[in-house]
Amino acid sequence: MTLEDGSHAHLNAQSAITVSYTASQRRLELLKGEAWFDVASDPARPFTVAAAGGTIIALGTAFDVALEDNGARVTVAKHRVSVSSGGQTVIVEEGQESSFDENAAALAPASVNAAWITAWRRGKLIVEDEPLGAVIAALGHYHRGYVICLHSEICTRRVTGVFGLGEPLVSLEEIEKSLGLRATYLTRFMAILHE
């Protein structure tokens, strides 16, 4: 969506933000999910995003913010952002990410492939050596049902690949084949992965 200042906000599936613009600031809050922000320059009105008890200030930039189980993650694709959390501030540069929550300072920025993190904007999920449980959770944002691992060991198996988000059940079938698993569909909304 295009915001009133010309900035753009793209929301991932099952995501929500609030927008509050005044004469002196541009403040957004990520309520749930994940969002990509491409910020229009306006030095007189800082562009801030609140998430998981922290504040991200755009410093002429494009960046992604995702709420996670224990806080939030910010990934910078262009320029840099300032992340304030737990009473401390870190600068996250292009090609880096940092995680934070309201009770702790943001982690030191680490290098990442921002194109992989934001692949959802192109309808893709890119994973490298991720546990199956995390991949199922990511695909779950695009599927109206549930996928369950029959045994917890199955969810710890590692997955690497590029998967389409438009048809998450097709992606699940690809994963099944690559890991030698099968899915039993109890309904079109409930699948159980097993050997």
Secondary structure, DSSP 4 states (H G I P E B T S, - for coil): -B-TTS-EEEEPTT-EEEEEE-SS-EEEEEEESEEEEEPPP-TTS-EEEEETTEEEEEEEEEEEEEEETTEEEEEEEEEEEEEEETTEEEEEETTEEEEEBTTBPPPPPEE--HHHHTGGGGTEEEEEEEEHHHHHHHHHTT-SSEEEESSHHHHTSEEEEEEESSSHHHHHHHHHHHHT-EEEEEETTEEEEE-
